[in-house]
Amino acid sequence: MDPEAFLDVANQVIKLKMFPFFDIAHSLLAALAVREDLGANAQAFSRKHPLACWLSTMLVIFAGGMVANGLLGEPILAPLKNTGQLLVGTAVWYVVFYTPFDIGYKVAKFLPVKIVASAMKEIYRAKKVYDGVGHAAKLYPNAWIIMIIIGTLKGNGAGFTKLIERLIRGAWTPTAMEFMQPSFYTKASLLASIIFVLDKKTDWISAPHALVYFGIVIFLVYFKLSSILLGIHDPFLPLENLGCAIFFGGIWDSLAKILGRGQAKDGDSKDVKKNN
């Protein structure tokens, strides 16, 4: 592809407006996530507890902005001030849970629909991460760690509110902590945040800003579609396992076990000789 044409595409991507189509895709996947988390009891729960169902879905949809605002000392409910986004989220929630014969849920689960929605959601995620880093940079121009944290939360806030979201639905799952088992989306948002910070605050990345943004979008979309079509859920795992083995005691623990077994065998052989 011609470099100028590629750069032009990148500039068009960075200028995409998120409302309403990308918000619809984001809300659709959020509602699907809530419904699938409810399991076989989803339909009965939505009929018996519509308010709790709606609140938990809205929390998933707006989690990134709420958590980031809370950490930055801004109004937590500020993301809800956009009435258009709130109405879109509510409409999508209703379609997923309450359409006759469950046709809304079936259409949303239809593979081509899910693929398109997932690709749009990852474009939406890149935009949220970028906006989060930019907003934090205005408040704390020299605090890289704050920019990275806010960008990560904007990208996958729902992962960090899962405990509260389930609690709204009456389920207490204290082990559902994103810090203990971070998902691929949290790791990808963290990586994207770091790249955006380096692009914004240093000269280490010489590529045009639009190309950096477009590269993040391609990365997120590619691995999301790979998880749906190929079952590749976390490409970071091999690197994590290697890093843990080298830097976080894995090699030394294994070495200690090997030496411990060797010493135990030596001790057993000496005891046998003494008995003989």
C-alpha positions in Angstrom: 0.0 0.0 0.0 1.2 3.5 -0.9 2.7 5.2 2.3 0.7 8.4 1.6 -2.5 6.5 1.2 -1.8 4.5 4.4 -1.2 7.7 6.3 -4.4 9.2 4.8 -6.4 6.1 6.1 -4.7 6.6 9.5 -5.8 10.2 9.6 -9.4 9.2 8.7 -9.5 6.6 11.5 -8.3 9.0 14.1 -11.1 11.5 13.1 -13.9 8.9 13.4 -16.8 10.0 15.4 -17.8 7.5 18.0 -21.5 8.4 18.4 -23.8 6.7 17.7 -22.5 3.6 15.8 -19.5 2.8 17.9 -21.4 3.5 21.1 -24.0 1.0 19.9 -21.3 -1.6 19.3 -19.8 -1.0 22.7 -23.2 -1.1 24.5 -24.2 -4.3 22.6 -21.1 -6.2 23.7 -21.5 -4.8 27.3 -25.1 -6.1 27.4 -24.0 -9.4 26.0 -21.3 -9.7 28.6 -23.8 -9.1 31.4 -26.2 -11.6 30.0 -23.6 -14.3 29.5 -22.3 -13.6 33.0 -25.8 -14.3 34.3 -25.7 -17.7 32.5 -28.8 -19.9 32.1 -30.7 -17.8 34.6 -30.3 -14.6 32.6 -33.9 -14.4 31.2 -35.5 -15.2 34.6 -33.3 -12.7 36.4 -34.1 -9.9 33.9 -37.8 -10.4 34.3 -37.6 -10.5 38.1 -35.0 -7.8 38.7 -35.1 -5.3 35.7 -33.6 -2.4 37.7 -30.6 -4.4 38.9 -30.2 -5.8 35.4 -30.2 -2.2 33.9 -27.9 -0.8 36.6 -25.3 -3.5 36.2 -25.4 -3.1 32.4 -25.0 0.7 32.6 -22.1 0.2 35.0 -20.4 -2.0 32.4 -21.0 0.5 29.7 -19.8 3.6 31.6 -17.3 1.9 33.9 -14.1 3.4 32.4 -15.2 7.0 32.7 -16.7 6.5 36.2 -13.5 4.8 37.7 -11.2 7.3 36.0 -13.2 10.3 37.3 -13.2 8.9 40.8 -9.4 8.6 40.8 -9.0 12.1 39.3 -11.3 13.7 41.8 -14.0 14.5 39.3 -17.7 13.7 39.5 -18.1 9.9 39.2 -21.5 10.2 37.6 -20.3 12.7 35.0 -20.2 10.1 32.1 -24.0 9.8 32.5 -24.5 13.4 31.6 -24.5 12.5 27.9 -28.2 11.7 27.5 -27.7 10.4 24.0 -25.2 7.8 25.1 -27.4 6.8 28.0 -30.4 6.4 25.8 -28.4 4.3 23.3 -27.2 2.1 26.1 -30.7 1.7 27.5 -32.1 0.8 24.1 -29.4 -1.8 23.4 -30.0 -3.3 26.9 -33.7 -3.6 26.2 -33.1 -5.2 22.8 -30.7 -7.8 24.3 -32.9 -8.8 27.2 -36.5 -8.1 26.3 -37.3 -8.5 22.6 -40.0 -11.0 21.7 -38.8 -14.6 21.2 -35.3 -13.4 22.3 -34.6 -12.3 18.7 -32.4 -9.4 19.8 -30.1 -11.6 21.7 -30.0 -14.2 18.9 -29.1 -11.5 16.3 -26.4 -10.0 18.6 -24.9 -13.5 19.0 -25.0 -14.1 15.2 -21.3 -14.5 14.2 -21.1 -11.8 11.5 -22.9 -9.3 13.7 -20.6 -10.1 16.6 -17.4 -9.8 14.4 -18.4 -6.3 13.2 -19.4 -5.2 16.7 -16.2 -6.5 18.1 -14.0 -4.7 15.5 -15.9 -1.5 16.2 -15.6 -2.0 19.9 -11.8 -2.2 19.6 -11.7 1.1 17.6 -13.8 2.5 20.4 -11.4 1.2 23.0 -8.4 2.8 21.3 -10.2 6.1 21.3 -11.0 5.8 25.0 -7.4 4.9 25.9 -6.1 7.9 23.9 -8.7 10.3 25.4 -7.8 9.0 28.9 -4.1 9.6 28.4 -4.7 13.0 27.0 -7.1 14.0 29.8 -4.6 12.9 32.5 -1.8 14.7 30.7 -3.7 18.0 31.0 -4.1 17.5 34.7 -0.7 16.0 35.5 1.6 16.9 32.7 4.7 15.2 34.1 3.1 12.2 35.8 3.5 9.3 33.3 2.2 6.7 35.7 -1.1 8.6 36.2 -1.5 8.9 32.4 -0.9 5.2 32.0 -3.3 4.2 34.8 -6.2 6.4 33.5 -5.6 5.2 30.0 -5.8 1.6 31.1 -8.9 2.2 33.1 -10.6 4.0 30.3 -9.8 1.1 28.0 -11.2 -1.6 30.3 -12.9 -0.1 33.2 -15.5 -2.9 33.2 -12.9 -5.4 34.3 -12.2 -3.4 37.4 -15.8 -2.9 38.4 -16.9 -6.6 37.9 -17.0 -7.1 41.7 -19.5 -4.2 42.1 -21.4 -5.0 38.9 -22.0 -8.5 40.2 -22.9 -7.3 43.7 -25.6 -5.1 42.2 -27.1 -8.4 40.8 -26.8 -10.0 44.2 -23.7 -12.1 43.5 -20.7 -11.8 45.8 -17.5 -12.9 44.1 -14.5 -11.5 46.0 -12.0 -13.3 43.8 -13.2 -11.5 40.7 -10.4 -9.0 40.9 -8.8 -7.7 37.7 -5.5 -7.1 39.6 -5.2 -10.8 40.4 -6.0 -12.1 36.9 -5.8 -9.2 34.4 -7.6 -10.0 31.1 -6.1 -9.5 27.7 -8.1 -6.2 27.3 -6.5 -4.8 30.4 -3.0 -5.8 29.3 -3.7 -4.4 25.8 -5.0 -1.1 27.2 -1.9 -0.9 29.4 0.4 -1.4 26.5 -1.6 1.1 24.4 -1.4 3.7 27.2 2.4 3.3 27.5 2.8 3.8 23.7 0.5 6.8 23.7 2.4 8.4 26.6 5.8 7.7 24.9 4.4 9.2 21.7 3.1 12.3 23.5 5.9 13.0 26.0 9.1 11.8 24.3 10.9 11.7 21.0 11.4 7.9 21.2 8.7 7.2 18.6 9.4 9.0 15.4 6.4 7.8 13.4 3.5 10.3 12.8 1.0 10.4 15.5 -1.8 9.2 13.3 0.2 6.1 12.3 0.9 5.3 16.0 -2.8 5.5 16.7 -3.7 3.4 13.7 -1.2 0.8 14.7 -2.8 0.5 18.1 -6.2 0.1 16.4 -4.9 -2.6 14.1 -3.3 -4.5 17.1 -6.6 -4.4 19.1 -8.8 -5.4 16.2 -6.5 -8.2 15.0 -6.3 -9.9 18.4 -10.0 -9.5 19.1 -10.9 -11.1 15.9 -8.3 -13.8 16.5 -9.9 -14.6 19.8 -13.3 -15.0 18.1 -12.2 -16.9 15.0 -9.0 -18.7 16.1 -9.4 -19.1 19.9 -6.2 -17.0 20.6 -7.4 -15.4 23.9 -4.2 -14.0 25.3 -1.0 -13.6 23.2 0.8 -12.0 26.2 0.9 -15.3 28.2 4.1 -16.7 26.7 5.9 -13.4 27.4 4.5 -13.3 30.9 5.6 -16.8 31.7 9.1 -16.1 30.4 9.3 -12.8 32.3 8.1 -14.5 35.5 10.6 -17.3 35.1 13.5 -14.9 34.6 12.7 -11.8 36.8 10.2 -13.0 39.5 11.8 -16.1 41.0 10.6 -18.8 38.7 14.1 -20.0 37.8 15.4 -19.9 41.4 12.3 -21.7 42.7 12.8 -24.5 40.2 16.6 -24.6 41.0 15.8 -24.8 44.7 13.4 -27.7 44.1 16.0 -29.5 42.0 18.7 -29.0 44.6 16.3 -30.0 47.4 15.5 -33.2 45.7 19.2 -33.9 45.2 20.0 -33.3 48.8 17.1 -35.5 49.8 18.4 -38.3 47.6 21.9 -37.9 49.1 20.5 -38.1 52.6 18.5 -41.2 51.7 21.5 -43.0 50.2 23.6 -42.2 53.3 20.9 -43.6 55.6 20.8 -46.8 53.5 24.6 -47.2 53.8 24.5 -46.7 57.6 21.8 -49.3 57.9 23.8 -51.7 55.9 
